């Protein structure tokens, strides 16, 4: 069976037939009768009542304006020339329909095919390599593609179906986004390792608000951190704004100022080689919730489900790949 036969249906009949009403079941009943040359034998073969098969054939003939069979009073049915061509085309379409089911089963039941995952930019260097490594070892048939963005862009890509999943924070989630929380992350004050406050167990915003603040300038993230100052009635002295976390870390490591972060890498050194210190922020502030976001109502493929399983296994409040333990 090949697709040329299916194409024959388009050539032999008319494109208008595709807007008409007929079903794959009707085609299957017709094929059964055409192959055995009779309704009675077809009924026994596929265990469907004779009236149902006869009705399906009549409906197809009426729908397409064709006589598919010559009825013989005592000898069953024989295909007309048009019926023979229709039989080949119908069998091809049924085979294609079966192929479509096979593709769907492959996607939903086995971890294979494409998977597009987005990551929040501050997490990419720490969490993502280990997650991807574990996932690809477990699901080698998946074609994994990844991208890193800010939270707002990740949500937009989910809505446009450009990515299947997003590993991000629960910030300003809307009703069309499903979110599974995996870990709660505390807030740290990021300081140069030689800062006088670097050895403290914790620091309040009141102690640093007058110092130069190096802001991570990404949508939603910056609003979250600025809201902490607003809760205390403070106005930070924003000395610099950078889109990339490593630039923020380098400026802080040089002693230019401080920043706020929830990502605490194992490495306590900026790209410049300068030491860094992460000190817990004092205060009763809402913790950042890290998890997996997806488009609500969209059924996950088996590949996506497998990736979520890896995230559940590796990510928790007390243990995140590439990040120092919560303290």
C-alpha positions, 0 to 999 in steps of 0.5 A: 500500500502506498500514498500514490493510491491515496492521491488517486482518490483526489485525482479520481473523485474531486477535492469537494469530496473531502468536505462531504460527510463519510467516515473511516468506518464506512470505508472499512465496511465497504472494503470488507465487502469488496474484498470478499464479494458479498455482505454476508461474508463481510459480516462474518469476517468483521463481525458486523451486522449485514444491515450496517454494512449495506447501509455504509455502502449505500451511504458512500454511493450516495455521498460520492455519486458512484455505483460501487457494486453490481448486486447479484440476486443469488451471487452476492456483489461484484465491484464496478470499475469505479468500485475497484478504483474506489476500493484501492483508494479506500484501502490506502486511506485506511492504511494512512489512518492506521499510520497516523494512529501509529505515530500518535502511539509512538509519541504518547506511549514511548519517549521519542520524537522532538522535545523543546524545553525552555529554561529561565536564564539564571538557572541554565548554567547550573541546573540544566546540563545535569538534567539534560545529561540524565534525560538523554541517557534515559531517553536517547530516542528523543530529539531534545532542543533547549533555549534560555529566556527570561520568565515573560518570554518563556510564557509567551513561547509556551502559549505559541507552542514553541516550547513544550515545557519551561523550567522557571519560577512561579511569577505572575502565572496566568490561568492558561499556564499549568505549573508543578512546583518542585522546590522553594528557593530562599533569597540571598544577598550577593556580595563580594567575598571581601565585603565586611558583611560577607561573613554574616549569617544573614543580612536585612535590606535595611543594612544594604539599601543605601549601597549600590544595587546591581540589578538583574534587569529581566522582566518579572525578575526585577519586579519581584526583587524590587517588590521586596524593597517596597514591602519595607518602604525602601528605595534601592540605589540602583547603580547598574542594570544587566540582563545576564546573571554572570555580568551581575556576578562579575560586577558584585565580585569586583566590589562595585555593589551588591545584588539579590538572587535565589540562584546559589551556584556551587562555584563561589567565583565570578568569571573575573576570578573574584570571590563571591559570598551568598548571605541569607536575606533576613525577613518574612518574604515569599520564597521563590517557587521553582517548577515546571510550566506547561500550557494548560489543557495540552496533553503531554507527550511521553517525552515530555512526561519523561523529562518531568519525571527527571526533574521531579527526581533531581530537583527539590528544595534541599537539593538542586543540581549545580547549586549549593545546598540551602542554608 
